[in-house]
Amino acid sequence: MEKEGGKNLKVLMLGWELPPFFAGGVGVVCYHLSRALCEQGLDITYVMPFGPTMARSDYMKVMVTDHLFPKMRFRLKEVDSLLGAYLTPEDYDEEFRKYLMSLSPKERAKALYGPNVFQEAYLFARKVRLIAMQEDFDIIHAHDHWTFPAAIAAKEATGKPLVVHVHITEFDKTGGASVNQRVYDMEREGMYAADLVIVVSNFIKQRLIDNYGVPEWKIRVVHNAAEPMDKSIFHDASKIKETDKIVLFIGRITLQKGPDYFVEAAKKVLEKDPNVKFIMAGTGDMLPRIIERVAELGIADRFIFPGFVNREEVAKLNKIADVFVMPSVSEPFGIVPLEAMWQETPAIISRQSGVSEVLNHVLKVDFWDISDIASKILALLHYRSLHDQIKHHGSLEVRTLTWEGPAKKCIEVYNELINKGM
């Protein structure tokens, strides 16, 4: 069987989200990577959990997603589950409670799901084990720690090699301040069970070595790529642009993303130039505190909090912004600045991000250095030559970061394992 070059390779892909049913960057990555792998001639069977609103009468449903992958060998298997993107154990408990209350007393007594997100992950693993025993595939590729138990179960049932793809770790989500031991254990178990581990940056590679004890020989770095944006639908964006200059933040309002540093830098910017507006799009546990801090600093009239924004709204915000800022404290990769650059918006990114490893035509800062962040914002707003240079070259640079490259690197990882006879 010819496997070299990815021909005829069949992959059992495990993920927790995929457009249009997704909440974060992992889903976007899974979509574009899967599509690029299909374009390289691979067969992908994608298994993902769906919540109660997507419930099915049986544990599995097969759907051919022609609207996502036209004329490609891609199958999506939906597995009933309450797992969802960025779901904490507390979030899961609330979702499970709502799910139970939506059922009749008789249905409630027959509920298939566990009382907490960890049990849910292992029930999901049992279902995936059955799927794996029925499917024909060469390799297992699992995204995110909630799918790791399922990936391990599939490997044990079939003996097929396992690759786990680490997009983010518990340390990155919490800044190392309050690591959930059970989540950490699940992550580590998956990394150790895997034959090889793909990470999205050297930043995460070092994290796995230092905090999880994963040997360096086992880790392969595959950087993410840029998502092409259809600019044609934004031709009227200039009509809604205000006379004020606009500085944009998009992301979860959590410790990891550095929203507090964005606010403190904004205060310094406004001391120099009061004609700037700051948009902070997103939701998260820190949002109430951030809003309070903005009020304390007396800059509430210069801030807009639109809340959660969908993909089209993200693109529109990027188009009207003069500067995009990603001051992440710990960012495994970070695709949001790439999306801004697609809309020809100059970006400022933290050096503590994986994407800083692949971008040259951006301005880089340390997340904690609010004076430097403010200075660079002001520089892009007031020095037209700098603004235009970063805008032009950044736009060209991001268009070279196609998903064909990451797909080929993943195929190299697959072939490395298959050729070893694992």
N, C-alpha and C positions, 0 to 999 in steps of 0.2 A: 504494500500500500504506500503510495507516494505521499510523503508528508513534508518534505523539504520545501520551503517557500510558502508554506501555509496551505497548499493545495489539498482539498478534500478533508482538511482538519475539521472535526466536529467538537464544539465547545458547549458544555453545560454551564451557562452563566447564571450566577445567583446574585440578585440585587434586591434592594428594598423599594426602589422607585424608578420610574421611567416616564418621560413626557408622553401624554399630557398629565399623568398622575404623579406629580412630584412636588417637592417643597424646597429643594435646595440644589446646590451645585453638584452633588453626587449623581443625581438623576440626569442632569445635563451631560456629565462626563460619560455615564453609562450609555446614554443614547448615542452620542457621537462616536464613542469608541466602538460600540457594537456595529454601528452602520459602516464605519471604516473597515472593520474586520470582515464584514460581509462583502464589501467591495474588493477585498483581497482574496475572496474565494472561499471563505470559511462558512460553515453552517453553524448558526447560533441558536440554541434553545435557551430562552431567557425565562427564569423562574423567579417570580416576585410575589410578595404578600399583598393582599388587598384588604381594606377595612370593611366594617359591617355594611356600609352603603353599597359595597360591591359584592355582597354575599352571594354565594352560589349554593345550589342544593347539594352538590357533591364537592369533594375536596379539591377538584382540579378542573380547569377549563382550558381548552386550546383555542387560541384566536390568531388568525393570520392578519397581521397589521399592515396591510398594503398601503395605508395612508402614511405610515411612518417609514417603511422600508419597501418602497415599490420595486417589484421584480427582483427581490433579494431573498436568499434562503434564510429567513428569520421566523421563528415561532415564539410566541409569548405564552407562557403557562402561568395562569393566575391562581394563586393558592390563598384561600380564605385565611385572613389573619388580621389582627389589630395592630401589627407592626406598622410604623410610619416614620418618615424622616425626622430626625432630631427629637425623637420621642424619649422623654425621660421616664423612669419608673413611675413617678408621680403622674405624669401626663397619661401614661398607659392606664393607671388605676382609674382615672377620670373617664377615659374613653370606654373602658370596660364597663364602668358603672352605667354610662349613657346607653351602651349597647344592650346591657341586660334590661334596662328600663324600657327599651323599645320593643322588647319581646313580650309575648303573652306568657302567663304563668307556666303553661305547659311547655312552651318553647324555651323559657328560661331554665327549666329543669334539665333540658337537653343541651344546654350551651356547650359548645365544643372547645371554648378557649379557656386558658388558664387564668388564675386570679391575679397574675402580675406579668410584667413584660418579659421577665426571664423565663418563666414557664412557657409563655407564648413562643419564645424563640426555640425552645426545645420541642414543642408540639409542631412548630413549623418544620423543624429538622426531621421529625418522623415522616411527615408528608413528602418532603423532598427525598428522603431515602427511598420511598416507594417509587417516586418518579425516576430516580436514578437507576433503579433496578429494571425499569421498563424502557429506558431510552438508550439509543446508540450514540456514544460520544467517546472522544479520545482524552479529554482533559476537563477538569473542573476549575472554574474561575469565579471566585467569590468576592463580592464587594461589601464592605462594612461588617463590623463585628457581630451585628445581630444575625447575619447569615452564616457566621463561622461554624456554629454547631451543626447547621444543615450541611455545610460543605464537608465537615468531618464525617458526618453520617454517610454522605454520598461516597466518600473515599473508602470508608470501611466496608460499604456494601459492594463496591465494584472493583476496588483495587486500582482505580484510575488516579493518575497524578493530580495533585491539588496546588493551585496557585491562589494565594489570597492577595487582594489589592487593598492597601491601606491608604485611605484618603485623608484620614484624621485620626487622632488618638484621644483617649480620655484626658491626657495631660494637656493637649492643645485646647480642648473644649473648656477646661476649668482653669487654665493657667497654672496647673500643678497645685492649686490651693485646696481643692476638695475632691480628690480622685475617688470615684466609686470603686471599691475593691472588687465587687462582683463583675462590673464592666471590664475592669483591668484584667481580671482572671480570664474572662471570655476572650478578650483581645489576644492575650498571651497564649492561650490554649490554641487558638486558630493559627497564630504565627508559628508555633512549634510543630503543629500537625502538618503545616504546609510543606511541600517539597521546595518551593521557592516563594519569596515574598516580593511583590511589586509595590514600590512606594512612589509617590508623586513628586518627590524632591529629595535632594541630599539632606535638607533640613530634617525631614521625617526619617530618613535613613539613620542619621545620627541619634535621633530620638529612640528608635527601635534598639539600637546598639546600647545606648546608655541606660534607658529606663525599662527595657523589656528583655535585655540579654540575648537578643537575636544575633547570631554570628554574622559578620560582614559578608562572608562568602555566599550566604543565603539570600541576600537582598539585591534586587535589580531596580534601578531608578528609571522610571518612565514618566517624563514630564507631561502634563496635560497640554492641550492645544487651545486655539481660539475658536469660538463659535461664530461662524459667518452670520452677519446681520443683514437683513434686507432693508437697505436704506430708502428704497422707493416709497415706503409708506410714511416717511417722516419729512416729506418735502415742505409741509406747512409748519414745521416746528418753529421757524423763525418768527412766525406771527404771534406766538405766545411768549416769546422771550422778553423779559422786562428790561428796563434801563439798568437795573441793578445787575451787578456781576453775580454769578451763581457758583457756589462751591458745593459739591455733592458727595454724600456718603450713602452707600447702599450696602446693607448687610444685616445680620441678626444683631440686635442691640444687647450684646453680651460681653462679658469680660474679654473673651478671646479677640473680639473685633476692635477693641480700643476706642469705643465711642466717647469715653470720658476725655481722652487725649484730643479727640477731634473738637470737643466743646471748648476745652481750655485754649487750644490753638486758635479757635474762632474768636475768642475774646481778645487775643492779642492782635489778630488781623483787624478787628473792628476798631481798635484803638488807633490804628493807622489809616484805615479806610472804612468809614461808616456805611458806604454804599455797596455793601456786599450782603447777599442773602445766603444762608446755609440750609440745605435740604438734607435731612437725615431720614432716609426711607428704610423701613423695616420694623420688626417687633422683637421683643425679647424681655428677659427678666430685669434688665437694667433700665428699660424705657422710663418708668416712673421717676427713678432717681435722676436720669439725664434731664428730663423735663424740669424737675425741681432745680437742678443745678443751673440750667439755662436761665430760669427766672431769678435765681440768686445773683447771677452775674449781670442782670439787667439787660439781657440781649434777646429776650423772648420775641420781640418784634422783628428780629432778624433771622429767626429760625422757623422752618416749616417741618412738621412731622406728618407725612402722608400715611404712615403705617405700612402694612404689607403692600407690596406692589407686584403685579404679575409681569410676565416677560415683555409684553408690549409696552407696559408702563415704564419698565426699566430702560428699554431702548429710548423712549421719548425723553426721560429724565437725562440720560447720558447725552442726548443730542442737544438739549438746551443748556447744559452745564458748561461753564468756562473752565472748571478744574474739577477733576475727580480725585478723592483722597481715600486711601485704604491704610489706616494706621494700626493694623492688626498687631496684637501682642504676640500671637503665636499662630501663624497661618501656614498649614501644610503646603498649600499651593496658592489658590486664590484666583478664580477666573473673572471676578468682577472688573478688575482694571482692564482685562483684555476686551471685555464687552464695551467699556468706555472708549478704548482706543479704536475699536471698530467704528464708533460714531465720531471719530476724529476729535476726541476730547483728551487733552493732556492729563496725564496721571501722575500722582505722587503716591508711592507705595513704601511700606516699611521694609527695612532690611531683614526683618524677622519673618519673612514670607518666602515660600518656595518659588513663587513666580519671579522673585527678584533674581533668581539664578538664570533665567532665560531672557529677561528684558534688559535692553540697554538704553532705549530712548524713552526713559521715564526719569523722574527725580526721586531719589531714594533718601529715606530718613530712618532714624531710630524712633520707634513708636513713642518712647518716653520723652523725646526732645521736642516739646511743644514750641519752643522758640524757633527751632529749625523748620518745623512744619509750617508755622505761621510765615516765616521768611520766604519759604519756597512758594506758598500760596500767593503771597503778595508779588513775588517775582513773576509768576506766570500771569497774574492779572494785570501787571503794569508794564512789563517789558514785552512789547509785541513781537520783537524778533525772536526772543526765547520761546514765547508761546507758540508762534508759528512753526519754529523748528521742531519742537517736541511734538506738536500736533501732526506735522507732515511725516517726519521720520517714524514716529510711533505708529501711525496708521499703516505705513509701508511694512514695518517690522511685524505687526500683529498678523498681517496677511500671509506671512511666511510660515506661521505656526499652524500648519494644517494637521488634521487628525490622521493623515496617512502615516506620518512618522511614528506616533505612539502605537498605532495598530501594528506596524512592522516590528517594533520592538517587543510588543506582546507576543507576536508570532515567533520571534527569536527565543523568547522564554519558553513557549510551548514546545518548540522543536528541541530545545536543549534538554527538556525532561523526557520527551518521547524517544529521542535518539539515544538516551542513556538507558532506555528500557525500563523506566520506572513505572 
